[in-house]
Amino acid sequence: MVSVFMKHQVLITLDVDWAPDFMINFVKDILIENNVKATWFITHNSDYVKELEKTDRFELGIHPNFSNDSTQGNNAEDILSNLKKIVPTAKSVRTHGLLQSTRILEKFHKYDLENDVSLFIPNSNSTPYYLKFAKLYRFPYFWEDAVNMMEDKTWSLPESLLQEDGLKIFNFHPLHVYFNFHNIEQYENFKVKNGYKFSDKSAVDAFINKNSNGAQTFFKDLVSALSNEQASYTIQEVRTKIFNS
């Protein structure tokens, strides 16, 4: 049974997407400075995983890439097994590219994954639900920075956001937040001119958008709003409160 706890809840999630440590740490510091919780979906092993694990304000989930060119394993079983070795305590999952199937969803339970956040329903106040055949709680999310970039929408935080009913799950990517990308053209320009290389941080920093609002300014506004409300949650916390109350 879904509880009334769901009213007015805003959650932050992050798809790591193989971002370099300095970008992940940049985003992590913004959250910690504002004492705001978040759920991180991990793609690979790195020192940053250990850093994120140091704070109990973060939940670490996994972000499996089930496409044919995946670097995480040769098949779904390998991919899930490898990611669970990196994050043994993971209870939440969002698939890379939102790739999913009934067979994939059924596999999550085997790896002690309880919460799936792989449904994107833009601009909606969707209700989480229990998917019985997969023994899985599903949490649709309603906003993503990359989609906002592609649709060239506003980067202003709605004043009514924290007063509107419904569970609202935001999704960010450390790379987009770090660069403060305003639209998809800025991202494509970085990939073409930089070759998607991160070894030279000074060269990378030359692509930071300083002339307009973007993913970073929006992220900071949202984090600040949640900090002022003094109420933030992870996916696992919300699942427990909604379905176990």
C-alpha positions as CSV (number, residue, x, y, z in Angstrom):
1,M,0.0,0.0,0.0
2,V,1.4,3.4,-1.0
3,S,1.5,5.9,1.9
4,V,0.8,9.6,2.0
5,F,4.6,10.1,2.5
6,M,4.8,10.4,-1.3
7,K,3.3,13.9,-1.3
8,H,5.8,16.7,-2.1
9,Q,8.8,14.4,-2.2
10,V,11.7,15.5,-4.5
11,L,14.7,13.1,-5.0
12,I,18.0,13.6,-6.7
13,T,19.6,10.7,-8.7
14,L,22.8,10.6,-10.7
15,D,24.0,8.4,-13.5
16,V,27.8,8.3,-13.2
17,D,28.3,7.3,-16.8
18,W,32.0,6.7,-16.5
19,A,32.7,10.4,-15.6
20,P,36.2,11.1,-14.3
21,D,36.7,11.4,-10.5
22,F,37.2,15.2,-10.5
23,M,33.7,15.7,-12.0
24,I,32.1,13.2,-9.5
25,N,33.9,14.9,-6.6
26,F,32.7,18.3,-7.8
27,V,29.1,17.1,-7.7
28,K,29.6,15.2,-4.4
29,D,30.9,18.4,-2.7
30,I,27.9,20.4,-3.7
31,L,25.6,17.8,-2.1
32,I,27.7,17.4,1.0
33,E,28.0,21.2,1.5
34,N,24.2,21.5,1.5
35,N,23.6,18.3,3.5
36,V,21.4,16.8,0.7
37,K,20.9,13.1,0.0
38,A,21.2,11.5,-3.4
39,T,21.2,8.1,-5.1
40,W,24.2,7.5,-7.3
41,F,24.0,4.8,-10.1
42,I,27.6,3.4,-10.5
43,T,29.1,2.4,-13.8
44,H,32.7,1.4,-13.0
45,N,35.2,1.0,-10.2
46,S,37.3,3.9,-9.1
47,D,38.5,5.7,-6.0
48,Y,35.4,7.8,-6.2
49,V,33.3,4.8,-5.1
50,K,35.1,4.7,-1.8
51,E,34.7,8.5,-1.4
52,L,30.9,8.3,-2.0
53,E,30.6,5.4,0.5
54,K,32.1,7.6,3.3
55,T,28.8,9.5,3.7
56,D,25.6,7.9,4.8
57,R,23.7,10.6,2.9
58,F,24.3,8.8,-0.3
59,E,22.8,5.5,-1.6
60,L,24.9,3.7,-4.2
61,G,23.0,1.8,-6.8
62,I,24.3,0.3,-10.1
63,H,24.0,1.5,-13.7
64,P,24.3,-1.6,-16.0
65,N,25.0,-1.1,-19.7
66,F,23.3,-4.1,-21.4
67,S,24.1,-2.9,-25.0
68,N,26.2,-5.1,-27.2
69,D,29.3,-2.9,-26.8
70,S,29.2,-2.9,-23.0
71,T,32.5,-2.7,-21.2
72,Q,31.0,-4.1,-18.0
73,G,30.6,-7.7,-19.1
74,N,29.8,-10.1,-22.0
75,N,26.1,-10.7,-21.0
76,A,23.5,-9.6,-18.5
77,E,24.7,-12.1,-15.8
78,D,28.3,-11.0,-16.1
79,I,27.4,-7.3,-16.1
80,L,25.2,-7.5,-13.0
81,S,27.7,-9.8,-11.2
82,N,30.6,-7.4,-12.0
83,L,28.7,-4.3,-10.8
84,K,27.6,-6.0,-7.6
85,K,31.3,-6.7,-6.8
86,I,31.9,-3.0,-7.0
87,V,28.8,-2.1,-5.0
88,P,27.9,-5.2,-3.0
89,T,25.2,-3.4,-1.0
90,A,23.3,-2.0,-4.0
91,K,19.5,-2.2,-3.8
92,S,18.6,0.2,-6.6
93,V,19.3,0.1,-10.3
94,R,18.8,2.2,-13.4
95,T,19.8,0.7,-16.7
96,H,22.1,2.7,-19.1
97,G,20.0,4.0,-22.0
98,L,17.0,2.6,-20.1
99,L,17.5,-0.7,-21.9
100,Q,15.2,-3.3,-20.4
101,S,13.2,-6.4,-21.0
102,T,11.1,-8.8,-18.9
103,R,14.1,-11.2,-18.8
104,I,16.4,-8.5,-17.6
105,L,13.9,-7.3,-14.9
106,E,13.6,-10.9,-13.7
107,K,17.4,-11.1,-13.2
108,F,17.5,-8.2,-10.8
109,H,16.0,-10.1,-7.9
110,K,18.8,-12.7,-8.1
111,Y,21.3,-9.9,-7.4
112,D,19.3,-8.5,-4.4
113,L,18.2,-5.5,-6.4
114,E,14.8,-4.3,-5.1
115,N,14.2,-0.9,-6.7
116,D,14.3,-0.1,-10.4
117,V,14.4,3.5,-11.7
118,S,14.5,2.8,-15.4
119,L,11.2,4.3,-16.4
120,F,11.3,7.9,-17.7
121,I,7.9,9.6,-17.9
122,P,8.6,13.3,-18.5
123,N,6.8,16.1,-16.6
124,S,4.6,13.6,-14.7
125,N,3.8,12.9,-11.1
126,S,3.9,9.1,-11.4
127,T,3.2,6.7,-8.7
128,P,5.7,4.0,-7.8
129,Y,4.4,0.5,-8.0
130,Y,5.4,-3.1,-7.2
131,L,6.0,-5.4,-10.2
132,K,5.1,-8.8,-8.8
133,F,6.5,-11.1,-11.4
134,A,10.0,-9.5,-11.0
135,K,9.7,-8.9,-7.3
136,L,10.7,-5.3,-8.0
137,Y,9.6,-1.9,-6.9
138,R,9.6,0.5,-9.8
139,F,10.1,4.3,-9.5
140,P,9.4,6.3,-12.7
141,Y,11.5,9.5,-12.9
142,F,10.2,12.7,-14.5
143,W,13.2,14.9,-15.4
144,E,16.7,14.5,-16.8
145,D,19.4,17.0,-17.6
146,A,20.3,15.4,-21.0
147,V,16.7,15.5,-22.2
148,N,16.4,19.1,-21.0
149,M,19.5,19.9,-23.1
150,M,18.0,18.1,-26.2
151,E,14.7,19.9,-25.9
152,D,16.4,23.2,-25.1
153,K,14.1,23.9,-22.3
154,T,14.4,26.4,-19.5
155,W,16.8,25.9,-16.6
156,S,14.7,27.8,-14.1
157,L,13.6,25.9,-11.0
158,P,9.7,26.1,-10.7
159,E,8.8,28.0,-7.5
160,S,5.9,25.6,-6.9
161,L,8.1,22.5,-7.1
162,L,8.2,21.7,-3.4
163,Q,4.5,22.4,-3.0
164,E,3.1,20.2,-5.8
165,D,1.8,16.8,-4.9
166,G,3.6,13.7,-6.2
167,L,7.0,12.0,-6.1
168,K,9.4,13.9,-8.4
169,I,12.7,12.1,-9.2
170,F,15.3,14.2,-11.0
171,N,18.2,12.6,-12.8
172,F,21.6,14.3,-13.5
173,H,24.9,13.3,-14.9
174,P,28.2,14.5,-13.3
175,L,29.6,15.4,-16.7
176,H,26.6,17.7,-17.6
177,V,26.6,19.3,-14.2
178,Y,30.3,20.0,-14.3
179,F,30.2,21.6,-17.7
180,N,26.9,23.4,-17.0
181,F,25.8,22.5,-20.5
182,H,22.8,24.6,-21.7
183,N,22.0,22.6,-24.8
184,I,23.0,19.4,-26.6
185,E,25.1,21.4,-29.1
186,Q,27.5,22.4,-26.4
187,Y,27.9,18.7,-25.4
188,E,28.5,17.7,-29.1
189,N,31.0,20.5,-29.5
190,F,33.0,19.2,-26.5
191,K,33.0,15.6,-27.9
192,V,34.1,16.7,-31.4
193,K,36.8,19.2,-30.3
194,N,38.1,17.4,-27.2
195,G,37.7,13.9,-28.4
196,Y,36.1,13.0,-25.1
197,K,39.4,13.0,-23.3
198,F,39.7,14.0,-19.6
199,S,43.4,13.6,-18.9
200,D,44.1,17.3,-19.3
201,K,41.8,19.1,-16.9
202,S,42.7,22.6,-18.0
203,A,41.7,21.7,-21.6
204,V,38.5,20.1,-20.3
205,D,37.7,23.2,-18.2
206,A,37.8,25.4,-21.3
207,F,34.5,23.9,-22.3
208,I,32.6,24.9,-19.1
209,N,29.6,27.0,-20.0
210,K,29.9,30.3,-18.1
211,N,27.6,32.4,-20.2
212,S,24.2,31.0,-19.5
213,N,22.2,28.8,-17.1
214,G,22.5,25.1,-17.6
215,A,22.7,21.8,-15.8
216,Q,25.0,23.1,-13.1
217,T,23.1,26.2,-12.2
218,F,19.9,24.2,-12.1
219,F,21.5,21.5,-10.0
220,K,22.7,24.0,-7.5
221,D,19.3,25.7,-7.3
222,L,17.6,22.4,-6.7
223,V,20.1,21.3,-4.0
224,S,19.8,24.6,-2.3
225,A,16.0,24.4,-2.3
226,L,16.2,20.9,-0.7
227,S,18.7,22.1,1.8
228,N,16.4,24.9,2.9
229,E,13.6,22.4,3.2
230,Q,15.9,20.2,5.4
231,A,14.3,17.1,3.9
232,S,15.9,14.9,1.3
233,Y,15.8,11.1,0.6
234,T,17.4,8.3,-1.3
235,I,15.4,5.8,-3.4
236,Q,15.8,3.1,-0.8
237,E,14.6,5.3,2.0
238,V,11.5,6.4,0.0
239,R,10.7,2.8,-0.9
240,T,10.8,1.8,2.7
241,K,8.6,4.7,3.8
242,I,6.1,4.4,1.0
243,F,5.6,0.6,1.0
244,N,6.3,-0.4,4.6
245,S,4.4,2.3,6.4
